[in-house]
Amino acid sequence: MTLSVVIITHNEEANLGRTLESVWPLVRDGKGEVIIVDSGSTDRTVEIAKSFGAKIFIEEWKGYAAQKNCAIGRATGDWILSLDADEEVDQKLLEEVSWLLGAIPDWEKNGFPVDDDSRSRELRDRGTRYGLDEEDLNGFLVPRRNFFLGRWMKYGGFWPDSKLRFFRSGKGRFQDRAVHETVQTEGVTSAMRRGALLHHSYPTLSDYIEHMNRYSSLGAEMVAAKGNDKVNVRFSVVNIVLRPLATFVYNYFFRLGFLDGREGLLLHLYHAVYVSWKYAKAWELSRKQPR
């Protein structure tokens, strides 16, 4: 069974080599492929992708979900591992994905192992934990570790931060959303039990603020698009002041974000600011719509 690793890129020379190095054992020697859909990088992104033998497609930017679905559509493997260019697969997750790529077709061909020898018992126990005995098993949630200002965030909802990223070809696509797109699959999903994606998200505060400025604009478009096309988003103290405050209190205190030190304080503080920006921008957009 072959694997397609799919990634969308734009000026990712600082990250892409690390990402491709981490998945290389899964695809080398004809075991799989790397699909890169690039939206016109002007740095060394494409050169780095070529050095790993990736199949590269240049596509005009269509939005996060559409771009990722374009990459999925180019894949020829039996299973797909969808990654962001700033993520890498840790060693334990690498081993688990490799094991599943061998175990899944074995179960599908031979069924539930019934022998009582040690190997069959191990395969039966491990496979049951992964849901290999389920019909229509088509996807796996993968835990993700988020790094912020050089620190691994352990609290405040940022761990395990599981994402559905490993799924059967033809059975999963990203939702058509402007931002925070997620994979929807047919059939049953399970969860990885070991390892994680390492998300090298925001090495500096400037990176975080830049990303949140862009994401809040996309989120505002989603808010303004709900309901009627001409929806009137009110200037609401609840959304612009109280909702961000509640978000900070919930994540920082109730979800123990304060245990992540100074970095945790800054992360949750500026995440609350992002929430305020999103609703303020949605209100701004509504004012520009014809009545």
C-alpha positions as CSV (number, residue, x, y, z in Angstrom):
1,M,0.0,0.0,0.0
2,T,1.5,3.4,-1.0
3,L,1.4,6.7,0.6
4,S,1.0,10.2,-0.8
5,V,2.3,13.1,1.3
6,V,0.5,16.3,0.1
7,I,1.7,19.8,1.0
8,I,0.8,23.3,-0.3
9,T,3.5,25.9,-0.3
10,H,4.3,29.5,-0.9
11,N,7.8,30.8,0.1
12,E,8.5,28.0,2.6
13,E,12.2,27.6,2.2
14,A,12.7,28.0,5.9
15,N,10.4,25.1,6.7
16,L,10.0,22.7,3.8
17,G,13.4,20.9,4.0
18,R,12.7,19.9,7.6
19,T,9.2,18.7,6.7
20,L,10.3,16.6,3.8
21,E,13.2,15.1,5.7
22,S,10.8,13.9,8.4
23,V,8.6,12.0,5.9
24,W,11.3,10.8,3.6
25,P,11.5,7.2,5.1
26,L,7.8,6.8,4.3
27,V,8.1,7.5,0.6
28,R,11.7,6.6,-0.5
29,D,12.5,3.6,-2.6
30,G,9.1,3.8,-4.4
31,K,7.0,3.4,-1.2
32,G,5.2,6.6,-1.9
33,E,5.2,10.1,-3.3
34,V,5.4,13.7,-2.3
35,I,2.9,16.1,-3.9
36,I,3.7,19.8,-3.7
37,V,1.2,22.4,-5.0
38,D,3.0,25.7,-5.0
39,S,1.3,29.1,-5.5
40,G,4.2,30.9,-7.1
41,S,7.1,30.9,-4.6
42,T,9.9,33.3,-5.3
43,D,12.4,31.8,-2.9
44,R,14.0,28.3,-2.9
45,T,10.8,26.4,-2.1
46,V,10.5,24.6,-5.4
47,E,14.3,23.9,-5.5
48,I,14.1,22.2,-2.1
49,A,11.0,20.2,-3.2
50,K,12.8,19.0,-6.3
51,S,15.8,17.8,-4.2
52,F,13.5,15.3,-2.5
53,G,12.0,14.1,-5.7
54,A,8.6,15.7,-5.1
55,K,6.0,16.0,-7.8
56,I,5.5,19.8,-8.2
57,F,2.5,21.5,-9.5
58,I,2.2,25.3,-9.8
59,E,-1.4,26.5,-9.2
60,E,-2.8,30.0,-8.7
61,W,-3.8,30.6,-5.1
62,K,-7.5,29.6,-4.6
63,G,-7.8,29.6,-0.8
64,Y,-6.6,27.2,1.8
65,A,-9.2,24.5,1.4
66,A,-9.4,24.6,-2.4
67,Q,-5.6,24.5,-2.7
68,K,-5.3,21.5,-0.3
69,N,-8.1,19.7,-2.2
70,C,-6.2,20.4,-5.4
71,A,-3.1,18.7,-3.9
72,I,-5.2,15.7,-2.8
73,G,-6.6,15.4,-6.3
74,R,-3.1,15.1,-7.7
75,A,-2.2,12.2,-5.3
76,T,-2.0,8.6,-6.6
77,G,-1.3,6.7,-3.3
78,D,-3.7,4.5,-1.4
79,W,-3.5,6.7,1.7
80,I,-2.9,10.4,2.1
81,L,-0.9,12.2,4.7
82,S,-1.7,15.9,4.5
83,L,0.8,18.3,6.1
84,D,1.4,22.0,6.4
85,A,4.8,23.2,5.2
86,D,5.7,24.2,8.8
87,E,4.9,20.7,10.3
88,E,7.1,17.7,10.7
89,V,6.4,14.0,11.6
90,D,8.2,12.9,14.8
91,Q,9.9,9.5,15.0
92,K,7.1,7.7,16.9
93,L,4.4,9.0,14.5
94,L,6.6,7.9,11.6
95,E,6.8,4.4,13.0
96,E,3.0,4.3,13.5
97,V,2.1,5.5,10.0
98,S,4.6,2.9,8.6
99,W,3.0,0.1,10.7
100,L,-0.5,1.1,9.7
101,L,0.4,1.1,6.0
102,G,1.3,-2.5,6.3
103,A,-1.3,-3.6,8.9
104,I,-4.4,-2.1,7.2
105,P,-4.2,-4.2,4.0
106,D,-3.3,-7.3,6.0
107,W,-6.5,-6.9,8.1
108,E,-8.5,-6.2,5.0
109,K,-7.2,-9.3,3.2
110,N,-7.0,-11.8,6.1
111,G,-9.5,-10.4,8.5
112,F,-9.3,-10.5,12.3
113,P,-6.3,-12.6,13.5
114,V,-7.7,-15.6,15.4
115,D,-4.6,-17.6,16.1
116,D,-3.3,-17.6,19.7
117,D,0.4,-17.2,19.0
118,S,2.2,-14.2,20.3
119,R,2.4,-12.4,17.0
120,S,-1.3,-12.8,16.3
121,R,-2.2,-11.6,19.8
122,E,0.0,-8.5,19.4
123,L,-1.5,-7.7,16.0
124,R,-5.0,-8.3,17.3
125,D,-4.5,-6.1,20.3
126,R,-2.7,-3.3,18.5
127,G,-5.1,-3.4,15.5
128,T,-8.2,-3.3,17.8
129,R,-6.8,-0.2,19.5
130,Y,-6.5,1.5,16.1
131,G,-9.9,0.4,15.0
132,L,-8.7,-1.9,12.2
133,D,-11.7,-4.2,13.0
134,E,-14.1,-1.4,12.1
135,E,-15.8,-1.5,8.7
136,D,-15.1,1.6,6.5
137,L,-12.2,2.8,8.5
138,N,-11.0,5.7,6.4
139,G,-9.2,8.2,8.5
140,F,-7.1,8.9,11.6
141,L,-6.8,11.9,13.9
142,V,-3.2,12.9,14.5
143,P,-2.0,14.7,17.7
144,R,-0.2,17.9,17.0
145,R,2.3,19.8,19.2
146,N,2.4,23.5,18.8
147,F,5.6,25.5,19.3
148,F,5.3,29.2,20.1
149,L,8.3,31.4,20.7
150,G,10.5,28.3,21.0
151,R,8.3,26.6,23.6
152,W,6.1,23.6,23.3
153,M,2.6,24.6,24.4
154,K,1.2,21.8,26.7
155,Y,-2.0,23.5,28.0
156,G,-4.7,25.9,27.1
157,G,-6.1,23.6,24.3
158,F,-2.9,23.6,22.3
159,W,-2.1,19.9,23.1
160,P,-2.9,17.4,21.8
161,D,-4.7,19.6,19.2
162,S,-5.6,16.6,17.1
163,K,-6.2,17.0,13.4
164,L,-7.6,14.5,10.8
165,R,-4.6,14.3,8.5
166,F,-4.1,10.6,7.6
167,F,-6.9,9.3,5.4
168,R,-7.8,6.9,2.6
169,S,-7.5,8.2,-0.9
170,G,-10.9,9.2,-2.3
171,K,-12.5,9.2,1.1
172,G,-11.5,12.6,2.5
173,R,-11.6,16.3,1.4
174,F,-11.1,19.6,3.2
175,Q,-14.3,21.5,4.0
176,D,-14.9,24.6,1.8
177,R,-14.0,27.2,4.5
178,A,-11.9,30.4,4.2
179,V,-9.8,29.4,7.2
180,H,-9.4,26.7,9.9
181,E,-10.3,24.2,7.2
182,T,-10.7,20.6,8.4
183,V,-10.9,17.2,6.6
184,Q,-14.2,15.5,6.3
185,T,-14.1,11.7,5.6
186,E,-16.6,9.1,4.7
187,G,-17.0,6.2,7.1
188,V,-15.3,5.6,10.4
189,T,-12.3,7.5,11.8
190,S,-9.9,6.5,14.5
191,A,-6.9,8.1,16.3
192,M,-3.2,7.7,16.3
193,R,-1.9,6.4,19.6
194,R,1.7,7.4,19.5
195,G,3.8,10.2,18.2
196,A,2.7,13.7,16.9
197,L,3.0,16.3,14.3
198,L,5.4,19.0,15.4
199,H,4.0,22.4,14.3
200,H,6.7,25.0,14.2
201,S,4.0,27.6,14.0
202,Y,5.2,31.0,15.3
203,P,8.9,31.5,16.0
204,T,8.4,35.3,16.7
205,L,5.6,37.5,17.9
206,S,5.7,39.3,14.5
207,D,5.0,36.0,12.8
208,Y,2.0,35.4,15.1
209,I,0.6,38.9,14.7
210,E,1.0,38.7,10.9
211,H,-0.8,35.3,10.7
212,M,-3.6,36.4,13.1
213,N,-4.2,39.6,11.1
214,R,-4.6,37.5,7.9
215,Y,-6.7,34.8,9.6
216,S,-9.0,37.3,11.4
217,S,-9.7,38.9,8.0
218,L,-10.7,35.5,6.6
219,G,-12.7,34.6,9.7
220,A,-14.5,37.9,9.4
221,E,-15.5,37.0,5.8
222,M,-17.0,33.8,7.2
223,V,-18.9,35.6,9.9
224,A,-20.3,38.1,7.5
225,A,-21.3,35.4,5.0
226,K,-23.5,33.5,7.5
227,G,-27.2,33.8,6.9
228,N,-28.2,36.1,4.1
229,D,-25.6,37.4,1.6
230,K,-26.4,40.9,2.8
231,V,-26.3,40.0,6.5
232,N,-26.0,43.0,8.8
233,V,-23.3,42.3,11.4
234,R,-24.0,44.6,14.4
235,F,-21.2,46.3,16.3
236,S,-21.5,44.2,19.4
237,V,-19.7,44.8,22.7
238,V,-20.4,41.1,23.4
239,N,-18.4,39.9,20.3
240,I,-15.7,42.6,20.3
241,V,-15.0,42.8,24.0
242,L,-16.7,40.2,26.1
243,R,-16.2,37.2,23.8
244,P,-12.4,37.8,23.5
245,L,-12.3,38.2,27.3
246,A,-14.2,35.0,27.9
247,T,-11.9,33.2,25.4
248,F,-8.8,34.4,27.3
249,V,-10.2,33.4,30.8
250,Y,-11.4,30.0,29.6
251,N,-8.1,29.0,27.8
252,Y,-5.7,30.7,30.2
253,F,-7.3,29.8,33.5
254,F,-9.8,26.9,33.1
255,R,-7.7,25.1,30.5
256,L,-4.4,25.8,32.5
257,G,-2.7,27.9,29.8
258,F,-0.9,29.8,32.6
259,L,1.2,26.7,33.1
260,D,3.0,27.5,29.9
261,G,4.7,30.5,31.4
262,R,5.3,33.8,29.7
263,E,4.8,32.3,26.3
264,G,1.4,30.9,27.4
265,L,0.4,34.4,28.6
266,L,1.4,36.0,25.3
267,L,-0.2,33.3,23.2
268,H,-3.6,33.5,24.9
269,L,-3.6,37.2,25.2
270,Y,-3.0,37.7,21.5
271,H,-5.4,34.9,20.6
272,A,-8.1,36.9,22.4
273,V,-7.1,40.0,20.4
274,Y,-7.5,37.9,17.2
275,V,-11.1,37.0,18.3
276,S,-11.8,40.8,18.8
277,W,-10.3,41.6,15.4
278,K,-12.4,39.0,13.6
279,Y,-15.7,40.4,14.8
280,A,-14.7,44.0,14.4
281,K,-13.6,43.3,10.8
282,A,-16.9,41.4,10.2
283,W,-18.8,44.5,11.3
284,E,-16.6,46.7,9.1
285,L,-17.3,44.4,6.1
286,S,-21.1,44.6,6.8
287,R,-20.9,48.4,6.5
288,K,-19.5,48.1,3.0
289,Q,-22.4,45.9,1.8
290,P,-25.2,47.6,-0.1
291,R,-28.4,47.7,1.9
